[in-house]
Protein backbone atom coordinates (compact mmCIF):
# COMPACT_ATOMS: atom_id res chain seq x y z
CA UNK A 1 0.00 0.00 0.00
CA UNK A 2 1.37 3.47 -0.84
CA UNK A 3 1.67 6.43 1.53
CA UNK A 4 -1.36 8.23 0.07
CA UNK A 5 -3.57 5.19 0.66
CA UNK A 6 -2.17 4.81 4.19
CA UNK A 7 -3.00 8.46 4.95
CA UNK A 8 -6.47 8.12 3.45
CA UNK A 9 -7.17 5.03 5.55
CA UNK A 10 -5.83 6.72 8.70
CA UNK A 11 -8.18 9.68 8.35
CA UNK A 12 -11.04 7.38 7.44
CA UNK A 13 -10.44 5.58 10.74
CA UNK A 14 -10.19 8.73 12.90
CA UNK A 15 -12.82 10.89 11.17
CA UNK A 16 -15.52 10.34 13.80
CA UNK A 17 -13.34 11.53 16.67
CA UNK A 18 -10.96 13.88 14.83
CA UNK A 19 -12.46 17.17 16.01
CA UNK A 20 -12.72 15.90 19.57
CA UNK A 21 -9.02 15.02 19.79
CA UNK A 22 -7.60 18.06 17.96
CA UNK A 23 -7.16 21.56 19.28
CA UNK A 24 -7.78 24.72 17.29
CA UNK A 25 -5.58 27.77 17.74
CA UNK A 26 -7.20 31.16 17.13
CA UNK A 27 -3.81 32.89 16.69
CA UNK A 28 -3.36 32.01 12.96
CA UNK A 29 -6.91 33.20 12.21
CA UNK A 30 -6.27 36.55 13.87
CA UNK A 31 -2.98 36.85 11.95
CA UNK A 32 -4.77 36.24 8.65
CA UNK A 33 -7.45 38.75 9.61
CA UNK A 34 -4.80 41.38 10.33
CA UNK A 35 -2.99 40.76 7.01
CA UNK A 36 -6.14 41.05 4.86
CA UNK A 37 -7.68 43.98 6.72
CA UNK A 38 -9.07 46.52 4.30
CA UNK A 39 -9.67 44.10 1.43
CA UNK A 40 -13.21 44.38 0.10
CA UNK A 41 -13.71 40.73 -0.80
CA UNK A 42 -11.68 37.67 0.07
CA UNK A 43 -11.83 34.55 -2.09
CA UNK A 44 -9.88 31.59 -0.77
CA UNK A 45 -9.70 27.81 -0.79
CA UNK A 46 -8.88 25.31 1.92
CA UNK A 47 -7.55 22.19 0.26
CA UNK A 48 -7.57 19.37 2.79
CA UNK A 49 -10.05 21.09 5.08
CA UNK A 50 -10.85 18.03 7.18
CA UNK A 51 -13.76 18.81 9.48
CA UNK A 52 -13.43 22.54 8.81
CA UNK A 53 -12.39 23.66 12.31
CA UNK A 54 -10.28 26.54 11.02
CA UNK A 55 -12.77 27.40 8.29
CA UNK A 56 -15.48 27.96 10.88
CA UNK A 57 -13.17 30.33 12.72
CA UNK A 58 -12.43 32.20 9.50
CA UNK A 59 -16.15 32.69 8.92
CA UNK A 60 -16.62 33.89 12.49
CA UNK A 61 -13.81 36.46 12.32
CA UNK A 62 -13.71 37.63 8.68
CA UNK A 63 -16.95 39.12 7.36
CA UNK A 64 -16.13 39.43 3.68
CA UNK A 65 -14.76 35.95 3.00
CA UNK A 66 -15.87 33.51 0.31
CA UNK A 67 -14.26 30.17 1.11
CA UNK A 68 -14.27 26.96 -0.90
CA UNK A 69 -13.38 23.92 1.19
CA UNK A 70 -12.49 20.45 -0.04
CA UNK A 71 -10.99 17.26 1.29
CA UNK A 72 -10.23 14.04 -0.56
CA UNK A 73 -11.55 11.96 2.32
CA UNK A 74 -15.34 12.22 2.40
CA UNK A 75 -15.42 10.86 5.95
CA UNK A 76 -13.59 13.99 7.13
CA UNK A 77 -16.10 16.40 5.57
CA UNK A 78 -19.38 16.42 7.43
N, CA and C of each residue as an Amber inpcrd file, in Angstrom:
protein
   234
   0.8600000  -1.1800000   0.0000000   0.0000000   0.0000000   0.0000000
   0.9050000   1.2410000   0.0000000   0.5340000   2.2790000  -0.7730000
   1.3700000   3.4710000  -0.8410000   1.0250000   4.4550000   0.2800000
   1.8380000   5.4790000   0.4280000   1.6700000   6.4280000   1.5320000
   0.3410000   7.1930000   1.4340000  -0.0840000   7.5270000   0.2200000
  -1.3630000   8.2280000   0.0730000  -2.5240000   7.3650000   0.5540000
  -2.4980000   6.0940000   0.2290000  -3.5660000   5.1950000   0.6620000
  -3.5260000   5.0060000   2.1750000  -2.3100000   4.9280000   2.7310000
  -2.1750000   4.8150000   4.1870000  -2.7550000   6.0400000   4.8870000
  -2.4680000   7.2240000   4.3570000  -3.0000000   8.4560000   4.9500000
  -4.5210000   8.4940000   4.8280000  -5.0260000   8.1440000   3.6610000
  -6.4720000   8.1240000   3.4500000  -7.1410000   7.1970000   4.4660000
  -6.5910000   6.0060000   4.6190000  -7.1670000   5.0350000   5.5520000
  -7.0770000   5.5240000   6.9950000  -5.9760000   6.1750000   7.3400000
  -5.8290000   6.7180000   8.6970000  -6.9450000   7.7130000   9.0010000
  -7.1500000   8.6740000   8.1030000  -8.1830000   9.6840000   8.3480000
  -9.5890000   9.1010000   8.2520000  -9.7560000   8.0870000   7.4740000
 -11.0380000   7.3750000   7.4420000 -11.3210000   6.7510000   8.8120000
 -10.2840000   6.2120000   9.4280000 -10.4370000   5.5810000  10.7400000
 -10.6950000   6.5890000  11.8640000 -10.0860000   7.7690000  11.7900000
 -10.1920000   8.7310000  12.8970000 -11.2440000   9.8080000  12.6670000
 -11.8980000   9.8010000  11.5430000 -12.8160000  10.8890000  11.1750000
 -13.8690000  11.1690000  12.2400000 -14.4460000  10.1450000  12.8230000
 -15.5210000  10.3440000  13.8040000 -15.0620000  11.0820000  15.0490000
 -13.8200000  10.8990000  15.4340000 -13.3420000  11.5340000  16.6700000
 -12.3220000  12.6330000  16.4310000 -12.0360000  12.9420000  15.1660000
 -10.9560000  13.8810000  14.8270000 -11.1160000  15.2350000  15.5180000
 -12.2760000  15.8410000  15.4130000 -12.4620000  17.1680000  16.0090000
 -12.4170000  17.1310000  17.5320000 -12.7570000  16.0170000  18.1130000
 -12.7150000  15.8980000  19.5650000 -11.2960000  15.7740000  20.1040000
 -10.3850000  15.2390000  19.3150000  -9.0190000  15.0210000  19.7920000
  -8.0380000  16.0990000  19.3250000  -8.4700000  16.9900000  18.4760000
  -7.5980000  18.0570000  17.9630000  -7.9280000  19.3770000  18.6450000
  -6.9380000  20.2240000  18.7590000  -7.1590000  21.5640000  19.2800000
  -7.1270000  22.5500000  18.1230000  -7.7490000  23.6740000  18.3160000
  -7.7820000  24.7170000  17.2950000  -7.2290000  25.9920000  17.9140000
  -6.2610000  26.5770000  17.2530000  -5.5840000  27.7670000  17.7440000
  -6.1170000  28.9910000  17.0020000  -6.6360000  29.9500000  17.7280000
  -7.1950000  31.1640000  17.1260000  -6.1110000  32.1040000  16.5840000
  -4.8960000  31.9700000  17.0680000  -3.8140000  32.8890000  16.6900000
  -3.5970000  32.9880000  15.1600000  -3.5400000  31.8780000  14.4120000
  -3.3650000  32.0110000  12.9590000  -4.5340000  32.7320000  12.2730000
  -5.7330000  32.5350000  12.7860000  -6.9070000  33.1970000  12.2130000
  -6.8050000  34.7030000  12.4090000  -6.4180000  35.1230000  13.5960000
  -6.2650000  36.5520000  13.8730000  -5.1300000  37.1520000  13.0600000
  -4.0830000  36.3870000  12.8070000  -2.9770000  36.8490000  11.9540000
  -3.4610000  37.0710000  10.5180000  -4.2130000  36.1100000  10.0010000
  -4.7690000  36.2440000   8.6470000  -5.6850000  37.4600000   8.5870000
  -6.5260000  37.6180000   9.5790000  -7.4550000  38.7490000   9.6090000
  -6.6930000  40.0690000   9.5660000  -5.6190000  40.1630000  10.3090000
  -4.7990000  41.3790000  10.3280000  -4.1690000  41.6450000   8.9610000
  -3.6710000  40.6020000   8.3000000  -2.9860000  40.7550000   7.0120000
  -3.9360000  41.1430000   5.8840000  -5.2080000  40.7550000   5.9560000
  -6.1360000  41.0490000   4.8590000  -7.0630000  42.2180000   5.1790000
  -6.8380000  42.8520000   6.3220000  -7.6790000  43.9790000   6.7170000
  -7.7140000  45.0370000   5.6120000  -8.8960000  45.5030000   5.3210000
  -9.0740000  46.5250000   4.2990000  -9.4330000  45.9820000   2.9270000
  -9.2840000  44.6950000   2.7170000  -9.6670000  44.1000000   1.4320000
 -11.1900000  44.0060000   1.3800000 -11.7590000  44.3610000   0.2300000
 -13.2130000  44.3770000   0.1020000 -13.8140000  42.9850000   0.0650000
 -13.1640000  42.0790000  -0.6480000 -13.7080000  40.7340000  -0.7980000
 -12.5480000  39.7440000  -0.7810000 -12.7090000  38.6850000  -0.0320000
 -11.6830000  37.6650000   0.0710000 -12.2180000  36.3750000  -0.5440000
 -11.5080000  35.8460000  -1.5140000 -11.8320000  34.5450000  -2.0940000
 -10.6510000  33.6310000  -1.8060000 -10.9430000  32.4970000  -1.1700000
  -9.8770000  31.5880000  -0.7690000 -10.3510000  30.1540000  -0.8590000
  -9.3910000  29.2410000  -0.7880000  -9.7010000  27.8110000  -0.7900000
  -8.9180000  27.1380000   0.3250000  -9.5440000  26.1620000   0.9440000
  -8.8820000  25.3140000   1.9240000  -8.8720000  23.9090000   1.3490000
  -7.7090000  23.5090000   0.8590000  -7.5470000  22.1880000   0.2650000
  -7.0750000  21.2510000   1.3710000  -7.8650000  20.2540000   1.6640000
  -7.5690000  19.3670000   2.7860000  -8.1660000  19.9150000   4.0720000
  -9.4040000  20.3750000   3.9790000 -10.0550000  21.0920000   5.0800000
 -10.4210000  20.2140000   6.2630000 -10.4470000  18.9010000   6.0750000
 -10.8510000  18.0310000   7.1790000 -12.2560000  18.3700000   7.6250000
 -12.4450000  18.4770000   8.9280000 -13.7580000  18.8080000   9.4790000
 -14.0910000  20.2880000   9.4340000 -13.1620000  21.1180000   8.9700000
 -13.4290000  22.5450000   8.8050000 -13.3000000  23.3870000  10.0580000
 -12.5480000  22.9120000  11.0430000 -12.3940000  23.6560000  12.3050000
 -11.8850000  25.0790000  12.0690000 -10.8320000  25.2090000  11.2690000
 -10.2750000  26.5380000  11.0170000 -11.1670000  27.3540000  10.0890000
 -11.8620000  26.6820000   9.1980000 -12.7650000  27.3960000   8.2910000
 -13.9000000  28.0590000   9.0600000 -14.4280000  27.3680000  10.0470000
 -15.4820000  27.9560000  10.8770000 -14.9740000  29.2030000  11.5970000
 -13.7470000  29.1500000  12.0730000 -13.1670000  30.3330000  12.7200000
 -12.9780000  31.4760000  11.7300000 -12.5670000  31.1460000  10.5120000
 -12.4270000  32.1950000   9.4960000 -13.7630000  32.8850000   9.2550000
 -14.8210000  32.1030000   9.1210000 -16.1480000  32.6930000   8.9160000
 -16.5930000  33.5320000  10.1090000 -16.2260000  33.1490000  11.2950000
 -16.6160000  33.8890000  12.4940000 -15.8590000  35.2050000  12.6410000
 -14.6590000  35.2930000  12.0780000 -13.8090000  36.4570000  12.3170000
 -13.5670000  37.3360000  11.0890000 -13.9340000  36.8460000   9.9080000
 -13.7120000  37.6260000   8.6800000 -15.0360000  37.7200000   7.9330000
 -15.6040000  38.9200000   7.9140000 -16.9510000  39.1210000   7.3610000
 -17.0330000  38.9320000   5.8480000 -16.0350000  39.3630000   5.1310000
 -16.1290000  39.4270000   3.6760000 -15.4120000  38.2730000   2.9850000
 -15.4940000  37.0790000   3.5620000 -14.7590000  35.9460000   2.9950000
 -15.6920000  34.9940000   2.2400000 -15.2230000  34.5710000   1.0800000
 -15.8730000  33.5060000   0.3130000 -14.8630000  32.3710000   0.2950000
 -15.2170000  31.2520000   0.9010000 -14.2630000  30.1740000   1.1070000
 -14.7870000  28.8850000   0.4920000 -13.9670000  28.2700000  -0.3340000
 -14.2710000  26.9620000  -0.8990000 -13.4140000  25.9400000  -0.1710000
 -14.0740000  24.9190000   0.3800000 -13.3770000  23.9170000   1.1850000
 -13.5270000  22.5510000   0.5380000 -12.4440000  21.7890000   0.5380000
 -12.4850000  20.4510000  -0.0400000 -11.5190000  19.5320000   0.6970000
 -11.8600000  18.2710000   0.7190000 -10.9860000  17.2600000   1.2900000
 -11.1910000  15.9790000   0.4980000 -10.1340000  15.2690000   0.2280000
 -10.2320000  14.0390000  -0.5650000 -10.9670000  12.9400000   0.1830000
 -10.9460000  13.0160000   1.5010000 -11.5510000  11.9640000   2.3200000
 -12.9580000  12.3860000   2.7430000 -13.9640000  11.8070000   2.1260000
 -15.3450000  12.2210000   2.3960000 -15.7510000  11.9950000   3.8390000
 -15.0990000  11.0880000   4.5380000 -15.4230000  10.8610000   5.9480000
 -15.0300000  12.0500000   6.8150000 -14.0490000  12.8280000   6.3620000
 -13.5920000  13.9860000   7.1310000 -14.5280000  15.1860000   6.9650000
 -15.2130000  15.2730000   5.8550000 -16.0990000  16.3990000   5.5710000
 -17.5130000  16.0110000   5.9940000 -18.0450000  16.7380000   6.9460000
 -19.3850000  16.4210000   7.4320000 -20.1880000  17.6660000   7.6410000
